[in-house]
């Protein structure tokens, strides 16, 4: 049997957990839309991108989330989602 990547919405052999995980992600995305975000991006991804831009409120929220789940914000970044995909990527370092 082929293993699914861990970031997939389904959890093999655990249909109830898969259902609640998908439900939580949907609620997360809905809240992001309510607050003016993209419909296919989670709040964690959005605030992690804002933290990279130096927004203080996002830094505060990420500290809380990272305390609950270490490195949560960085793991949550969806570079291909949001208002301008890729805009929040860290700058590339010049190699001489």
N, CA, C and O atoms as a MOPAC input file, in Angstrom:
PM7 MOZYME 1SCF
protein

 N      0.83200 1    -1.17300 1     0.00000 1
 C      0.00000 1     0.00000 1     0.00000 1
 C      0.88300 1     1.24500 1     0.00000 1
 O      1.83500 1     1.33300 1     0.77500 1
 N      0.57000 1     2.19800 1    -0.86000 1
 C      1.34900 1     3.43000 1    -0.97300 1
 C      1.05900 1     4.34800 1     0.21000 1
 O     -0.10200 1     4.57200 1     0.55300 1
 N      2.12500 1     4.88700 1     0.84200 1
 C      1.94800 1     5.81100 1     1.96400 1
 C      1.68100 1     7.20700 1     1.44800 1
 O      2.28300 1     7.65000 1     0.47100 1
 N      0.76400 1     7.89800 1     2.12000 1
 C      0.46200 1     9.27700 1     1.77000 1
 C      1.40100 1    10.21300 1     2.51100 1
 O      1.80300 1     9.91100 1     3.63500 1
 N      1.76500 1    11.34800 1     1.90600 1
 C      2.55900 1    12.33200 1     2.63300 1
 C      1.82800 1    12.79500 1     3.88500 1
 O      0.59700 1    12.79400 1     3.92000 1
 N      2.57300 1    13.19000 1     4.91100 1
 C      1.96500 1    13.57800 1     6.17900 1
 C      1.08000 1    14.80000 1     6.06800 1
 O      0.17200 1    14.97400 1     6.88100 1
 N      1.32000 1    15.65800 1     5.07500 1
 C      0.52500 1    16.87000 1     4.97900 1
 C     -0.81000 1    16.65200 1     4.26900 1
 O     -1.55400 1    17.61000 1     4.06100 1
 N     -1.12600 1    15.41500 1     3.89300 1
 C     -2.40000 1    15.12200 1     3.25900 1
 C     -3.53300 1    15.23000 1     4.27200 1
 O     -3.33100 1    15.02700 1     5.46900 1
 N     -4.71600 1    15.54800 1     3.78500 1
 C     -5.86400 1    15.72200 1     4.67200 1
 C     -6.38100 1    14.39100 1     5.22000 1
 O     -7.05500 1    14.37300 1     6.25000 1
 N     -6.08200 1    13.29500 1     4.55900 1
 C     -6.58000 1    12.00900 1     5.03100 1
 C     -5.54200 1    11.32100 1     5.90600 1
 O     -4.33700 1    11.45200 1     5.69100 1
 N     -6.03000 1    10.59800 1     6.88200 1
 C     -5.16600 1     9.83200 1     7.76900 1
 C     -5.53800 1     8.36800 1     7.56300 1
 O     -6.60300 1     7.93700 1     8.00500 1
 N     -4.67000 1     7.59000 1     6.89300 1
 C     -5.00600 1     6.20100 1     6.57200 1
 C     -5.42900 1     5.41600 1     7.80700 1
 O     -4.76100 1     5.45200 1     8.84100 1
 N     -6.54200 1     4.71200 1     7.68400 1
 C     -7.03500 1     3.87200 1     8.77300 1
 C     -7.73600 1     4.63700 1     9.89000 1
 O     -8.15700 1     4.03200 1    10.87600 1
 N     -7.86500 1     5.92300 1     9.75700 1
 C     -8.50000 1     6.75000 1    10.78800 1
 C     -9.47900 1     7.73100 1    10.14400 1
 O     -9.21300 1     8.93200 1    10.10600 1
 N    -10.60300 1     7.23400 1     9.64100 1
 C    -11.53900 1     8.10800 1     8.92900 1
 C    -12.12600 1     9.21700 1     9.80300 1
 O    -12.38300 1    10.31200 1     9.30400 1
 N    -12.33800 1     8.96500 1    11.07200 1
 C    -12.90400 1     9.99400 1    11.94800 1
 C    -11.90200 1    11.13800 1    12.12400 1
 O    -12.27600 1    12.30800 1    12.04100 1
 N    -10.62500 1    10.80300 1    12.36900 1
 C     -9.60900 1    11.84000 1    12.51500 1
 C     -9.44000 1    12.62000 1    11.21800 1
 O     -9.25000 1    13.83600 1    11.24500 1
 N     -9.50800 1    11.92800 1    10.07800 1
 C     -9.40900 1    12.59700 1     8.78300 1
 C    -10.54600 1    13.59700 1     8.61700 1
 O    -10.33100 1    14.71200 1     8.14100 1
 N    -11.73300 1    13.20900 1     9.00100 1
 C    -12.90900 1    14.07800 1     8.89000 1
 C    -12.72000 1    15.34100 1     9.72900 1
 O    -12.94600 1    16.44800 1     9.24100 1
 N    -12.30700 1    15.18200 1    10.98800 1
 C    -12.15800 1    16.34400 1    11.85800 1
 C    -10.98900 1    17.23700 1    11.43100 1
 O    -11.05500 1    18.45700 1    11.58500 1
 N     -9.93900 1    16.64700 1    10.90500 1
 C     -8.81300 1    17.46000 1    10.40800 1
 C     -9.26200 1    18.30300 1     9.22700 1
 O     -8.95600 1    19.49400 1     9.17000 1
 N     -9.98400 1    17.70600 1     8.28100 1
 C    -10.48600 1    18.45500 1     7.12500 1
 C    -11.46400 1    19.53600 1     7.56200 1
 O    -11.46600 1    20.63700 1     7.01200 1
 N    -12.29300 1    19.22200 1     8.55000 1
 C    -13.25400 1    20.19500 1     9.07100 1
 C    -12.52800 1    21.37500 1     9.71700 1
 O    -12.92300 1    22.52400 1     9.52100 1
 N    -11.47400 1    21.10100 1    10.48100 1
 C    -10.71000 1    22.16100 1    11.12300 1
 C    -10.02300 1    23.04800 1    10.08500 1
 O    -10.02800 1    24.27100 1    10.22400 1
 N     -9.43500 1    22.45300 1     9.04900 1
 C     -8.77300 1    23.24100 1     7.99800 1
 C     -9.79700 1    24.11300 1     7.27500 1
 O     -9.50900 1    25.26600 1     6.95600 1
 N    -10.97900 1    23.57800 1     7.01500 1
 C    -12.03100 1    24.36600 1     6.35500 1
 C    -12.44300 1    25.56000 1     7.21600 1
 O    -12.61600 1    26.66500 1     6.70100 1
 N    -12.60000 1    25.34500 1     8.51500 1
 C    -12.96000 1    26.44000 1     9.42400 1
 C    -11.83300 1    27.47600 1     9.47300 1
 O    -12.09100 1    28.67900 1     9.50900 1
 N    -10.59900 1    27.00800 1     9.47500 1
 C     -9.42900 1    27.88600 1     9.49000 1
 C     -9.41800 1    28.77100 1     8.23900 1
 O     -9.19300 1    29.97800 1     8.33100 1
 N     -9.65900 1    28.17200 1     7.08300 1
 C     -9.69000 1    28.92900 1     5.83100 1
 C    -10.86400 1    29.90200 1     5.80200 1
 O    -10.73300 1    31.01600 1     5.29300 1
 N    -12.00200 1    29.49400 1     6.34100 1
 C    -13.16600 1    30.38600 1     6.40000 1
 C    -12.85300 1    31.62000 1     7.23900 1
 O    -13.17600 1    32.74000 1     6.84200 1
 N    -12.23100 1    31.42200 1     8.38700 1
 C    -11.86400 1    32.56200 1     9.22300 1
 C    -10.88000 1    33.48100 1     8.49700 1
 O    -10.95900 1    34.70300 1     8.62900 1
 N     -9.97000 1    32.90900 1     7.74400 1
 C     -9.03200 1    33.71800 1     6.97900 1
 C     -9.77800 1    34.58300 1     5.96300 1
 O     -9.43500 1    35.75100 1     5.77600 1
 N    -10.78400 1    34.02600 1     5.31200 1
 C    -11.57700 1    34.79300 1     4.34100 1
 C    -12.34800 1    35.90400 1     5.05500 1
 O    -12.40900 1    37.03200 1     4.56500 1
 N    -12.93200 1    35.59100 1     6.20100 1
 C    -13.68400 1    36.59800 1     6.95900 1
 C    -12.79800 1    37.79600 1     7.29200 1
 O    -13.26700 1    38.93400 1     7.29900 1
 N    -11.52100 1    37.54200 1     7.56800 1
 C    -10.58100 1    38.61500 1     7.90400 1
 C     -9.83500 1    39.16100 1     6.68900 1
 O     -8.80700 1    39.82200 1     6.83500 1
 N    -10.35300 1    38.88400 1     5.48500 1
 C     -9.81200 1    39.48800 1     4.27500 1
 C     -8.72400 1    38.71900 1     3.56300 1
 O     -8.07200 1    39.26300 1     2.67200 1
 N     -8.50900 1    37.46500 1     3.93200 1
 C     -7.46300 1    36.66300 1     3.31200 1
 C     -7.95900 1    35.85600 1     2.12900 1
 O     -9.13000 1    35.92500 1     1.75700 1
 N     -7.06100 1    35.10000 1     1.55200 1
 C     -7.34800 1    34.23200 1     0.41200 1
 C     -8.14300 1    33.01000 1     0.87200 1
 O     -7.92400 1    32.50000 1     1.97100 1
 N     -9.05500 1    32.55000 1     0.03800 1
 C     -9.94500 1    31.44100 1     0.42800 1
 C     -9.25600 1    30.09400 1     0.54500 1
 O     -9.82900 1    29.16500 1     1.11400 1
 N     -8.05600 1    29.96000 1     0.02800 1
 C     -7.38900 1    28.65800 1     0.08000 1
 C     -6.13200 1    28.69700 1     0.95600 1
 O     -5.24500 1    27.85300 1     0.82200 1
 N     -6.06900 1    29.68600 1     1.85000 1
 C     -4.90400 1    29.82100 1     2.72100 1
 C     -5.35700 1    29.77700 1     4.17200 1
 O     -6.41800 1    30.30100 1     4.51200 1
 N     -4.55700 1    29.15600 1     5.02500 1
 C     -4.89700 1    29.11100 1     6.45000 1
 C     -4.42200 1    30.37900 1     7.14900 1
 O     -3.55100 1    31.09400 1     6.65300 1
 N     -5.00800 1    30.63900 1     8.29800 1
 C     -4.61000 1    31.80100 1     9.08600 1
 C     -3.14400 1    31.68500 1     9.49100 1
 O     -2.41800 1    32.67900 1     9.47200 1
 N     -2.70400 1    30.48900 1     9.85600 1
 C     -1.30800 1    30.29300 1    10.26300 1
 C     -0.35100 1    30.68100 1     9.14800 1
 O      0.67500 1    31.31100 1     9.40400 1
 N     -0.66900 1    30.31600 1     7.92800 1
 C      0.16900 1    30.67100 1     6.79200 1
 C      0.21000 1    32.18300 1     6.61500 1
 O      1.27000 1    32.76700 1     6.39200 1
 N     -0.93600 1    32.79300 1     6.71600 1
 C     -1.01600 1    34.24500 1     6.52300 1
 C     -0.23800 1    35.00900 1     7.59300 1
 O      0.50100 1    35.94000 1     7.27300 1
 N     -0.39700 1    34.62500 1     8.85600 1
 C      0.31400 1    35.37600 1     9.89100 1
 C      1.82000 1    35.08500 1     9.86000 1
 O      2.62200 1    35.93900 1    10.23900 1
 N      2.20600 1    33.88700 1     9.41300 1
 C      3.63900 1    33.59200 1     9.28500 1
 C      4.26200 1    34.48300 1     8.21300 1
 O      5.38100 1    34.96700 1     8.38000 1
 N      3.54500 1    34.69700 1     7.12200 1
 C      4.03900 1    35.59100 1     6.07500 1
 C      4.12800 1    37.02500 1     6.59600 1
 O      5.08300 1    37.74400 1     6.30200 1
 N      3.12200 1    37.43300 1     7.37200 1
 C      3.14600 1    38.78000 1     7.95300 1
 C      4.27900 1    38.93000 1     8.96400 1
 O      4.86200 1    40.00800 1     9.08200 1
 N      4.59400 1    37.87000 1     9.68900 1
 C      5.71600 1    37.92100 1    10.62600 1
 C      7.02100 1    38.15000 1     9.87000 1
 O      7.87900 1    38.90800 1    10.32300 1
 N      7.17000 1    37.50100 1     8.72600 1
 C      8.36900 1    37.70900 1     7.91500 1
 C      8.48700 1    39.16000 1     7.45800 1
 O      9.59000 1    39.65800 1     7.22900 1
 N      7.35300 1    39.83000 1     7.32700 1
 C      7.35600 1    41.23900 1     6.93400 1
 C      7.55000 1    42.15900 1     8.14000 1
 O      7.65400 1    43.37600 1     7.98500 1
 N      7.60000 1    41.57500 1     9.34800 1
 C      7.86700 1    42.36600 1    10.54500 1
 C      6.64800 1    42.94200 1    11.22700 1
 O      6.78500 1    43.83100 1    12.06700 1
 N      5.47000 1    42.47300 1    10.90000 1
 C      4.26200 1    42.98500 1    11.55400 1
 C      4.18600 1    42.46800 1    12.98600 1
 O      4.22600 1    41.26200 1    13.23100 1
 N      4.07600 1    43.39900 1    13.92100 1
 C      4.17000 1    43.06500 1    15.34300 1
 C      3.05800 1    42.13600 1    15.82000 1
 O      3.32200 1    41.21600 1    16.59400 1
 N      1.82300 1    42.35600 1    15.37600 1
 C      0.72500 1    41.50600 1    15.81700 1
 C      0.93500 1    40.07100 1    15.34500 1
 O      0.64800 1    39.12500 1    16.07900 1
 N      1.43400 1    39.90900 1    14.12700 1
 C      1.71800 1    38.56500 1    13.60100 1
 C      2.83600 1    37.90900 1    14.39800 1
 O      2.78900 1    36.70700 1    14.66100 1
 N      3.84400 1    38.69000 1    14.78300 1
 C      4.92900 1    38.14800 1    15.60800 1
 C      4.38200 1    37.63000 1    16.93200 1
 O      4.78500 1    36.56700 1    17.40400 1
 N      3.46700 1    38.38200 1    17.52500 1
 C      2.84400 1    37.98700 1    18.78400 1
 C      2.03900 1    36.69500 1    18.61700 1
 O      2.17000 1    35.77600 1    19.42500 1
 N      1.21300 1    36.62300 1    17.57900 1
 C      0.39700 1    35.42400 1    17.35500 1
 C      1.26900 1    34.19700 1    17.07100 1
 O      0.97300 1    33.10000 1    17.54400 1
 N      2.33000 1    34.38300 1    16.30800 1
 C      3.21600 1    33.25500 1    16.00900 1
 C      3.93600 1    32.76200 1    17.25900 1
 O      4.18200 1    31.56300 1    17.39300 1
 N      4.27600 1    33.66400 1    18.17200 1
 C      4.89600 1    33.22200 1    19.42100 1
 C      3.96300 1    32.29800 1    20.18500 1
 O      4.39600 1    31.29300 1    20.74900 1
 N      2.68600 1    32.63900 1    20.20300 1
 C      1.69800 1    31.79200 1    20.88900 1
 C      1.57400 1    30.44400 1    20.18200 1
 O      1.62900 1    29.39600 1    20.82600 1
 N      1.40800 1    30.46700 1    18.86500 1
 C      1.26400 1    29.21400 1    18.11200 1
 C      2.52500 1    28.36000 1    18.19100 1
 O      2.44400 1    27.13600 1    18.29500 1
 N      3.68700 1    29.00200 1    18.14100 1
 C      4.94700 1    28.24900 1    18.22500 1
 C      5.16800 1    27.66800 1    19.61700 1
 O      5.86800 1    26.66600 1    19.76500 1
 N      4.58300 1    28.28200 1    20.62700 1
 C      4.66400 1    27.73600 1    21.98900 1
 C      3.82100 1    26.46500 1    22.08800 1
 O      4.21400 1    25.49800 1    22.74100 1
 N      2.65700 1    26.48000 1    21.43200 1
 C      1.75900 1    25.31800 1    21.44000 1
 C      2.32600 1    24.19700 1    20.57100 1
 O      2.34900 1    23.03600 1    20.97800 1
 N      2.78400 1    24.55500 1    19.37100 1
 C      3.33800 1    23.59900 1    18.40900 1
 C      4.64400 1    24.19200 1    17.88300 1
 O      4.60600 1    25.08300 1    17.03400 1
 N      5.80600 1    23.71900 1    18.36800 1
 C      7.07600 1    24.32100 1    17.97400 1
 C      7.22500 1    24.46600 1    16.45400 1
 O      6.98700 1    23.52800 1    15.69400 1
 N      7.62400 1    25.67200 1    16.04000 1
 C      7.86200 1    26.02700 1    14.64000 1
 C      6.60300 1    25.93700 1    13.77800 1
 O      6.68900 1    25.72200 1    12.56900 1
 N      5.43700 1    26.10100 1    14.40200 1
 C      4.15800 1    25.97700 1    13.70800 1
 C      4.04300 1    26.94300 1    12.53200 1
 O      3.66600 1    26.54500 1    11.43000 1
 N      4.36400 1    28.20000 1    12.76900 1
 C      4.16300 1    29.20100 1    11.71900 1
 C      5.00600 1    28.92600 1    10.47600 1
 O      4.49800 1    28.99300 1     9.35700 1
 N      6.27300 1    28.62100 1    10.66200 1
 C      7.12300 1    28.35000 1     9.50000 1
 C      6.65800 1    27.10900 1     8.74200 1
 O      6.71600 1    27.07400 1     7.51300 1
 N      6.19600 1    26.09100 1     9.47000 1
 C      5.71400 1    24.87100 1     8.81400 1
 C      4.40700 1    25.12200 1     8.07900 1
 O      4.07500 1    24.39800 1     7.14100 1
 N      3.65400 1    26.15100 1     8.50000 1
 C      2.33000 1    26.40200 1     7.93600 1
 C      2.35400 1    27.25200 1     6.67000 1
 O      1.33400 1    27.36200 1     5.99100 1
 N      3.48700 1    27.85100 1     6.34000 1
 C      3.52700 1    28.75700 1     5.19100 1
 C      3.20000 1    28.00900 1     3.90100 1
 O      3.80300 1    26.98800 1     3.57300 1
 N      2.21600 1    28.56100 1     3.18200 1
 C      1.82300 1    28.03600 1     1.87000 1
 C      2.28600 1    29.06600 1     0.83900 1
 O      1.58600 1    30.04700 1     0.58500 1
 N      3.45000 1    28.84800 1     0.25200 1
 C      4.01200 1    29.84400 1    -0.66600 1
 C      3.17200 1    30.03700 1    -1.91800 1
 O      3.19900 1    31.10600 1    -2.52700 1
 N      2.42800 1    29.01400 1    -2.30300 1
 C      1.64400 1    29.12300 1    -3.53500 1
 C      0.22800 1    29.64600 1    -3.29100 1
 O     -0.58200 1    29.67400 1    -4.21700 1
 N     -0.07700 1    30.05500 1    -2.07500 1
 C     -1.40800 1    30.57900 1    -1.75700 1
 C     -1.28600 1    32.00500 1    -1.24500 1
 O     -0.20200 1    32.45500 1    -0.87500 1
 N     -2.39300 1    32.69700 1    -1.22900 1
 C     -2.40700 1    34.06100 1    -0.72100 1
 C     -2.61900 1    35.06800 1    -1.83100 1
 O     -2.76900 1    34.70800 1    -2.99900 1
 N     -2.63000 1    36.33200 1    -1.45200 1
 C     -2.90600 1    37.39700 1    -2.41600 1
 C     -1.87500 1    37.46100 1    -3.53700 1
 O     -2.22900 1    37.63100 1    -4.70300 1
 N     -0.59700 1    37.32600 1    -3.18100 1
 C      0.48400 1    37.35700 1    -4.16600 1
 C      1.43500 1    36.21300 1    -3.87000 1
 O      2.36800 1    36.38000 1    -3.08500 1
 N      1.21900 1    35.04400 1    -4.48500 1
 C      2.06600 1    33.88200 1    -4.19100 1
 C      3.54900 1    34.18400 1    -4.35000 1
 O      3.97000 1    34.82000 1    -5.31600 1
 N      4.33600 1    33.71500 1    -3.37900 1
 C      5.77200 1    33.87600 1    -3.43200 1
 C      6.28600 1    35.19800 1    -2.89000 1
 O      7.49300 1    35.35200 1    -2.70400 1
 N      5.41100 1    36.15000 1    -2.63300 1
 C      5.84900 1    37.47800 1    -2.21700 1
 C      6.52000 1    37.47300 1    -0.85200 1
 O      7.31100 1    38.36800 1    -0.55500 1
 N      6.22600 1    36.49400 1    -0.02600 1
 C      6.76400 1    36.48300 1     1.31800 1
 C      7.96700 1    35.56600 1     1.47600 1
 O      8.44500 1    35.36100 1     2.59100 1
 N      8.46200 1    35.01300 1     0.37700 1
 C      9.63500 1    34.15200 1     0.47000 1
 C     10.82000 1    34.95500 1     0.98700 1
 O     10.95300 1    36.13700 1     0.67100 1
 N     11.67500 1    34.33000 1     1.77400 1
 C     12.85400 1    35.05600 1     2.24200 1
 C     13.73100 1    35.44300 1     1.05400 1
 O     13.76600 1    34.72600 1     0.05400 1
 N     14.43900 1    36.56600 1     1.15100 1
 C     15.28000 1    36.97600 1     0.03000 1
 C     16.37400 1    35.96200 1    -0.26000 1
 O     16.91600 1    35.34200 1     0.65500 1
 N     16.68900 1    35.80000 1    -1.51200 1
 C     17.76000 1    34.87100 1    -1.91100 1
 C     19.10100 1    35.51000 1    -1.60500 1
 O     19.29700 1    36.71000 1    -1.79400 1
 N     20.01100 1    34.69000 1    -1.13300 1
 C     21.34400 1    35.19300 1    -0.84600 1
 C     22.19600 1    35.11100 1    -2.09200 1
 O     22.19200 1    34.10300 1    -2.79900 1
 N     22.92400 1    36.17600 1    -2.35300 1
 C     23.82400 1    36.19100 1    -3.51400 1
 C     25.05300 1    35.34800 1    -3.21100 1
 O     25.68700 1    35.50400 1    -2.16700 1
 N     25.37300 1    34.48000 1    -4.10800 1
 C     26.57800 1    33.64900 1    -3.95300 1
 C     27.62300 1    34.14000 1    -4.93000 1
 O     27.40600 1    34.14900 1    -6.14200 1
 N     28.73700 1    34.54200 1    -4.40000 1
 C     29.80600 1    35.06100 1    -5.26100 1
 C     30.83900 1    34.01100 1    -5.54500 1
 O     31.81000 1    34.27500 1    -6.25400 1

